[in-house]
Amino acid sequence: MGNSFHLQDLLMLMCCLIAGGLLGLLLYGKTKSLSPKLRIFLTSVRGLGLALILWLLCAPLVKRISYILEKPVIVIAQDNSLSVGHIEPPGFVKKKYEQDLKQLADQLADTYDVRVYNFSDRVATGFDFSNKGKLTNATALIDKLNDEFLNRNVGAVILATDGIFNRGGNPVYAVNKLKAPVYTIALGDTIPKRDALIANVNYNNMVYLGNDFSVDVQVQAFESKNEPLILSVFEGAGKVHEEKLTIDANTFVKNIQVKLKAAKLGSRSYKVVLSPLKNEVSTQNNAQNFVVEVIDDRQKVLIAAAGPHPDLAVLKQAIETNKHFEVKTMLNKDLDAVNVDDYGLVILYQLPDQQFMAASLISKLQASKRPVWYILGAQTDFAAFNRLQQQVNFSSSNDRLQEISPVVNADFTTFELHEAFKKGIQSYDPLQIPYGQLNVNGVALTMLNQKQMKTGSNLPLWFFMSSGELKSCYLIGEGLWRWKLTEARNNLPETLNQLVLQSVQYLTVKDDKRKFKVYPSKTSVDENESVVLNASLYNDNYQPVNTPDVVVRIRNEGGKVFNFTFSRSEKAYQLDIGLLPPGTYTYVAETSLSSRKYTAEGMFFVNPLFAEYQQTTANHQLLYTISGQTGGKMYAPENLKDLYRELKNKETIKTLSFEDLKYEELINFKWLFVLILALLSTEWFVRKRNGLR
């Protein structure tokens, strides 16, 4: 360490010493009662003290130089995953290896700064040879080391692993971040073992009730040629599929497509199982679970009309392009027996009709509060139509027809319109409607406007309205079949089908108005993921509240019940349950608000992790590549002494010396205050001793 001053600081000190000396001389120069030696002593003490005080008032800067020695950091990272502990090569003694690795760390610690980590699905400090990690993520280890030792003197990284990495990507692309040689210790066995396993299961996590769905299963087998296998799929405790296989090669890979049927609503748990081979290395990888959410959004749509019309077929064909809608067309007297509660949407095509009022159907509709799509045309009884609903009024005598061409409303954003339709709409044939006056009472979401007699018009043609939660649609005009002909004639995309289908989907979508909702953040989690439940509570105005407590009972497959209380988060609730063992769990949550009790039920699944059993052959080639591209070497577990000698003799692993230069104000030096205090105290004591005030 060294201190130095600028030239101006030294000149300033000289001036302060002169000024202090003059002040001291002024005080003691004519003091006759003191001896000459004592006057010189007191003058010097007073002058030096005053000089130092004056110098402090000038706030000089002192340059301080210090030297820091940084020992090289040697990182030892031990793979603590299941695969390392599960597969051991012939002649490998785990206890001896553990002792040798610890001894290597102790020997290196005499010279280097040794940091020890263990990693699997998480990274932790210190040695851990329990090998319970469900995954191996070397990239997470590299990222952690890069964060902790950025710009540090890292001499080497020792990576002890089997080269089986199943999370975080290939570490070959991330290891260069460390800017240090990586020495790998090759664990595991590179000789394939007799084994059959489910390598992968691909599936759609959401299917529709009653539909068939495919599950792609990849089966692999090693060292088992000519052995038979049975692939089974279970839903709960029941077997839903079985298939026999024959292994035709020592390295066998086959993709099998399994057809299943979504027969029940809700979250359905499936298990794919391979029959075990005799003497295979592991049966843990012979099964995989997956969860499929079976939903039923199929809805029935009723097209009601007084008589046949080509538009009816156009509507039915368009809606049925989506297999989740079931369409039924009914005419005239058959409508009297309709149960409207069976339908999610009713399309009234020119009803009430001038010849058939459909009074029974309409009265049921008004009582059921179902969404309705009104299509007006030449046969509509407009007086009865105006009495049926209050949102649209159309006054007409039905004596003459007018043609109405469509114009896209540029402000319509309820759903997307096909660009080809926007561009080609001018070529669509006009719809027909009797002459009359249209009045809309309320706010309309207009998709298409009218263009009458080539004159712009702001009157809506195809639009949506709502009354409370009830939605309705209006189409002013008949002749949709002409639009189908236009699309065929001009080779246009079948946009009309999309318009009809999107309109039906908008009308039938149901808003979730439950006042109490509890749902997992993920219905299916892996066993190393935390289970999180969310809850929402609403008052009568559907404003979120979180004043009352929310409790939940969670039951596992064995019937054991766990009780929890939700935590409040802003205006909602959340519960972090943490890690749970694999299995199926059901929950019942309860709360109360304004003397009313609310409950919510649900289910979630915790899937076991088999990734560490899906690859049992060590990948030493990957370790060799990592060491080679970073300037390190690969060693066998029994050659750790050779690794120690390599590190000790490597010239690039050396202690670094850093110069730390900084400027400090003189006022920060405490010893200076002690000196000033000592000078002034000495002067005071001598003065008092000699009778001076």
N, C-alpha and C positions, 0 to 999 in steps of 0.2 A: 504494500500500500504506500502511496506517496501523495504529498500535498504540494501544491505550487500556486504562486500568485501571478497575476498579470503585472507588468511593469508599472502601470498606473496605480495599482494597489500598493506596491512597494514605495512608490514616491509619496503616496498619500500617507503611508505609515511614517515615513521620515518627517513629513510636515507635522503629523500629530505628535511625534516624539519631541520635535522642537517646540511646538506650542505647549505641550505638557511640561517640558523642562522650564520654559519661561514662566509659566504660571507657578510652578513649584519654587522657582528662584524668587519670584515676586513675593511669595508668602514667607519664605524662610531666609531670604538673603540678608535682611536687617534685624534678625532676631538675635540680640546681643546676649540673651540669657542662656543660649545654647552654645556648646562647644563647636568649633569649626567642623569636626568630624560628624557630629550629630546633625548639624545643619545640612551637610552634604548628603547624609543618609536620608533625612526626611524629605529633602528636595527631590532626591532620586525616586523615593517611593511615591510621593505625591505626583511628580511629573509622569512616571510610568503609568500610574493608575489613571490619571486624566487622559494621557495619550491613548490608552486602550479604549476608554469610553468614547473619546472623539472618533477613534477609528471604527468602532461599532456603529456610531451614528452615520458614518459614510457608507455602510452596508456593502463592504467589499465581497467579491466572490472568490472562493477557494476551489481550485481544480483538484479533485480527488481521483486517484487511479488505484484500482484494486484488481487483483488477479484471481480468477476462479478456476479451479481444476474440476473437470467433469469426467468421471470414470465412464467407460463405455457401458452401455446398457445391453445386457444379454437377456432376451425374452425366451422363456420356455413355455410352450403351449401344448397341453396334453388333451387329446381327444377323449371325451368322457361319454361317448354315445354307446348305445346298446351293441352296435355292430362290432366295436372293438373288443368288448367283453364276451361277445357271443361266439366269435370265430377265432380260434387260436391255431397257428400252424404247428406242425409236429416239432417237438423239441423246445417249444416256447414255455418258459416258466414265468408266470405272471408276477409272483412275489419277488423273484430275483430281479426282474426288469424294473419293478417299482423301486426297489432298493438302489439299483444302479442309477436310475434317473435322479433320485434324491441325492445320491452321492455326487453325481455330476453337478447338480445345482450348488451343493456345498463347496465343492472344489472351485467352481467358477466364482463363487461369492467372495473368495479371498482376494481376487484381483478386480472383479467387475461388479457392476450394479445389476444383480440378477433379479428379474421379475418373473413370477410364475403365474400362469393362467391355466384354467381348464375350460373347455368349450364343448357344447353340443347344440341344443336349441337355444341356449343362452351362454353368456360369457361370464365367468367368475374368476376371482383371484385364488391362488393357492393350488396345491395338488388335490385332486379328487379322482380316485381310481374306482369309484363305485359303478361306473358305466351304466347309468340309468337314463341318460338322455334319449329322448324319443326321436330326435332329429340331429343332423349335423350341419351346421352353418358356419363354414370357414370364412365366408365373406364378412359376416358380422364380427368375427374375431379381428380380421384385418382392419375393418373400419374403426374398431375400438382402439387398436394399437396405433393406428394413424392419428387418431384424435389425441391420445394421451402422450405420444412421443414425437409429435410434430416438431421439427427443428431441434430435436435432441440427438445426442451422440449414441445412436443405436448401432452397436457393433455387429450383432447377428440375431436372427430369430430361429429358434429350434422348434420345429413343428412335428409332433409325434402323433401320427394318425394312420388310418388304413386307406385314405384316399377316396372314401365313399362319402360324397357330399350331396345331400338331397334337399337342401334349402339354400337360398341366397345366391344361386348361380355358381358358375365355375370360378374358383379362386385364382386361376391362371391369369385372368384379366384384371384382377384387383391387387395382386400381390406386389406389383411394381410400385404401388403407393408407399410401401414401407421404406424404399431406398436403402435396403440393407440385405445382405446375403441371407437366404433362407436355407437352413440345413434341416432336412426331413429325416425322421426316424420311421422306417417302413414297418407298420404293424399289420396285423391280419394275415390272411393266406390268399395267395393269387391262384391257387389250384381250385378249379370249380368243384363244388360238392354236389352230391346227389340231392336234388331239391326240385320241388314243384311249387309254383307260386302264382298268385293273382297279381300281375304287374300293374294293371291299370283298369279303371272302370270309368267309362264316359257315359253320361246320361243327361237328360234335361231335368233340371230340378223342379220344374212345374209342368204338369200335364192336366188334361181335362177329363172329367169324369166320363167313363164309358169308352174312352179312346184307347187304342193300342199305342204303346210307346216302345222304343228300342233302347236297349242297353248294350253298349259295346264293351266286351270283356277281353282283355289281353292275357292269355295264359302263357307262361314260360316254364320250361323244365330243363334240367341239366343232368347229364350222366344217367339218363333213365330211359334209354332207347327201348322201344317195344313194350313199355309198361302201359297198362290201361289207366285211364283217369275218368272220374265222374265229376262233371260240373253241375252243381245244384244251386238254385236260387230259392231263398225262403222269404216269405212275407210274414213277419211275426214268427209264429211257431209252425206255420203251414208251408209246405213245399209247393212252389208254383211253376217250377221248371226243372228239368233234368236232362242232361246230355252226356253221352259217352264219347270219350276221346281215346286215341291211341297215339303215344309219343313216337314219332317216326325218325327222330334224330337225337344225337347226344346234346345238341343245343337246339331246343325246340321253342318256337315262338308261333302263336296262332291267335288271330283276332276272331272272336266269336260274337255274333249278333244274337242277342236274346230278345224275343218279343214277349212283352208283358201287357197286361190289361189293367187299366185304372178302374177298379171296381168299386172303391169306397172313397168317400170324401175325407179330406184332412191330410195330415202329414203321415205318410206311410213309410215304414222302415223296412228295408230289404237287406239281405245278406247273401253274398255270392261265396260259395264254398267249393273248394277242390278236395276230393278224397285224398287222404295222405298216402304217400309212397312208403314202402318198407325201408327203414333205416335212412330216411331223408334227414338232412342236417337241421331243418326247422319246420315245424308245422304252424308257426305263428303267422307266416305269410300265405297260408292257404285260404284265407278268408278276408273279405272286405265288406264293410257296411256302407250303405248309401241311403239317403232320405229323399223322397219325392213328395212334393206338395200337390195333392189332387184337388183341383178346384172345379166348381160347376158354375160357369157364367153363362151357360146356354139358356136362352130365353125364348119363349114362344111369342110369335108376332101374329096377330090376326088382321087380315085384310078383309074388310067388310064392304060389300057393294050391293046395289039393288039388282044388277044384272051383269052379264059378261062385258068385258071391255079389254082391248089389247094392252092397255096400261097395266092391268092387273098382273099379267104374265111378266111384264118388264119389272115391276116392283118385286114380285116373288123371286124371279131369277137373280136380281141384284142382291137381295138380302141373303139368299142362300149361298152366295159366294163365300160367306163366312159360315163355316160348319157349326158354329156355336149359336146360331139362330135357327129355330124351327118355325117355318112359316105355314100358316093355314089360311086358305081363301074360302070364304063362305058368302053365299048370296041369298038375298030375299028372305023368305020365311024361315030358312034354317038359322038365321041370326037370332030368332026369338029364344032358342034353347041354349044359347052360348052362355058359359060361365066366364065372365070377364076376369075373374080372379086367377084363371089359368094362364093369363097372358100378361107379358110385361109391357106390351105396346099394342094399341089398336089403331089401325089406319082406316079412317072413314073416307072411302072413295065416293065422292059426290053424294054423301049421306048427310042430312036427310034428303031423300030423293023426292021428286015431285009425285011419283006414283007409289013410293014405299018410304014411309017415314022412319022405320026402324025404331019405333018409340020404346019398345021393351029393351033393346040393346042400349039405347042412349040413356035411359033412366038408370040402368045398371052401371053404365060408365060414370055417370055423375055421382053415384053413391060410392063407387070404388076408388075414386081419385087416381085413376090410371093415366099415364101420359097418352095423348092422342095426337095423331097426325091428320089434319083436315086437308083434303084435296078437293078443290071446288071446280065445277065444270058446268056444262050446258044443262045437265039434269038435276043440278042442285036446287033444292027448295030454299031460297035465300032468306025468306021470312022465318022459316023454322030454324035455319042455321044461325040467324042473328039472335034468336031466343035461346039457343042451345048454349052459347058462350058469350062472354062480355068483352073479349079482347079485340075482336074484329067485327066490323059491320060492313056488309056489302048490299047495297040497294040496287036491284035490277028487276026488269020485267021479263027477262028470259026470251025476248022476242028476236033479238039479233045477236050474232056472235062477232067478237073482235079478236084479232090476232095480236099476241104479245110476244115480243122477242126478249131474250134474257140479256142482261148486262151485269157483269161481275161487280159487286160492291168492294172497292179497294180497301175499305176500312174493316172488312170482316176478318176476324182473327180467332174465331171459336175453334176452327180446325183448318188444316191446310187444303187449298184447292190445287188441283193438278195444273202445272204450267201449260201443258198442251191444251187444257180446257180453256184457260184464260185467253190464250192466243187464238183458239179456233172457235170461240163462242159465237162470233158473228155469223158463222156458217150454219149454226143450228136452226132448224125450222122453228117457227113460232108456236106457242101454245094457244089454245082457244078458250075463251071465256065470254059469257054474255056481256053486252055493254052495261056498265053500271058505275056506281061511285064506291070506292074503297076507303074506309076509315079505320085506322089502327089506334086503339086506345091503350096507350102504355109504351114501354120501351121495347123495340123490336131489334133482334140481332139478325140483320138482313144479309143473306148470302148472295141473292140475285135480285136485281131491280128490274123494273119493267122498262121496255123501250117500245113505245107505241107509235106506229105510223112514221118510223124513222125520226121521231122527235124524242129528245132526251126526256126522261121522266124519273122522278125520285120516289115513285110509288114502289113498295116492295112486291116481289114476285114469289120468292122462296125465302121464308124467314122463320125465326124461332122466338117464342115468348115464354114467360114464366109467371106463375102466380103462386107465391110462397115457394114451396119445394116442388110444385107440380110444373112440368115442362110441357110445351105443346109446339107443334110445327104447322105451318100453313103453306100450301102451294096453290097459287091462284092460277088455275088453268089446267086443262087436260091435253093429252097428246104426247106423253113421254115416249111412246113408241116411235114417233117421228125422230126423236133425238137418237134412238138406236139406229134408225136407218141412216141418219146423217153420219154417225160414226163409221158405219160400214161403208157408206158411199165414198167418204173422204179419207178412208183408211186412218181414222183417228183412234187413239187409245180409248178403251171402254171406260170413259170418265163418268158416265151416268151411273154405272154400278157403284163407283166410289162415292159419288154424291149421296145416293140413296143409302148406302151402307153407313157412311159417316153420320148421316142424319139420324138413322136408327140407333147407332151406338151412343150418340149424344143424348137422345131422348131416354134411353134405357139405363144409362149409367146411374148407379145408386150412390147417394151421399151417405157416408157413415155418420149417423147422428147419435151414436152411443155416448152417454155422458161419462162413462168410465171405461177406459181402455187400458189393457195391460198386454204387452207384446215383447218378445225377446228381440234384441238387436239382430241376432241371427238364430234362425230356428235349428240350425245344425252347426255345431262347433266341434273343433278337434279337442282332444283331451288336454292339450297344453294351452288352450285359450280360455280366458275368463268368460263366464256366463253373465251377461248383463240383461236385466229386465228394465223396461221403460213403462211408465204409467202416466196417464193423463186423466184429469177430472174436470168436468165442466158444470157450471151452475145452470139455472133455467134459461139464462140469456146466452148460453154457450160461450161463456167467458171462462178461460182456464183459471183454476184455483188450486192451491196446494196447502190449504190450512189443515184439514183433517189428516190423521195418520192413515197410511195404507199398509196393511199387513198381508203376507202371502204365505201359503203353506205349499211346500214343494215335496212331492212324493216320488221316490225312485222305484225301480222295477221290483225291488224286494218288499215294498210297502212301507219303508221307513220314511217318516215325515220330518221335514226341516222347516222351522218357522223363522221368518225374517220380517224386518220392517224397512220400508223404503226410505231413502234419503230424499230431501227436497232439493230441487235444482231449478232456480228461477221460478217459473210457474208450472213446473211439472215434477215428476218423481223419477228416481233412478235407483236401481239396486245392483251393485256389483257383487255377485255371489262368489266369484273367484273360480278356482279350478274344481271340477267335479269328476268323479270316476266315469268311465264310459257307460252308456246306458240310455234308456228312455225315461224322461222325467215329465210329470204333469204338475200343473200348479193351479191353485185357486186363490185369487186375491180378493180382499174385502176392504171396504171403507164405507163411511156414511157421511151424508151432507144434508143439512136441513131436515134431520130426523128420518131421512130415507137411506136405506142400506143398498149398496151396489156391490155386485160381484162380477168377476171376470175370470175366465178359465182359459187354459191353453196347454201347449205341449212343446218341448224342445228335446233335441237329441245331442248327446255327447259321443263323438265317434272315437274309437281307439285308433292310435297311430301305429301303422305297420311299416312305415317307410324304411326303418332300420333293418327290417327283415326281408325287404324286397330285393336287395342286392347283397349277396353274401361273399362275393369274390372281391378281394382287395384290389385297388387300382394303383399299383406302385408306379406305373408308367406316368400317371398324372403327377405323382410326387417327384419323380425324376425330372419332369418338365419344369416344375416349379423351382426346384433347386438349380437346374441348369440355367434358366433365364435370369436368375438373380445372383449368380456367382457363388452359389453354395454347393453342397453335395448331399447325396442320400446315403444313409447308414442303416444297417440292420440293428435291431435292438441289442444284440450281443456285442456290438462294436462301439459302445459309448465311450470307451477309453480312447479309441482312435479319434472320435469326435472332439474329445477334450484336448488332445494334442494338436489337432488341426486348429482349434480356436486359439490356443496359447501361442502357436507359432505364426498366426496370421498377422502380418505387419499392419494391415489397415485397421485392426481393432486396437486402438491406443487411446490413452487419456488425452483429452484436449484442454488447453489453457485458454481462457477467455479474459480479455482485458475489459474491465468495467470503468468507463470514464464518465464522471458527472461533476457538475458544478453545484456548490452549496454556498449559501450565505454564511458569513462568519458568525452571525448571531446564533446559528444552530449548534455551535461548539460549546458544550457546557463547561469544559475545563477552563475556558476563557473567563467565564463568570466567577469561577472559583478563584482564579488568579487575582482578578480585580478585587474581589471581596477580601482575599488575604492581604493585599497591598494596603487597602483602605483600613482594614482592622489593625494591621501592624502600625500604621501611621497614628491611628487614634490611641492605641495603647502607649506608644512612645511619648506622644504629646501629653497624655494624662500623667504618665510617669514623671515627666519633667515639669509638671505644674502649668502647662499651657491649656488654654481653653480650646 
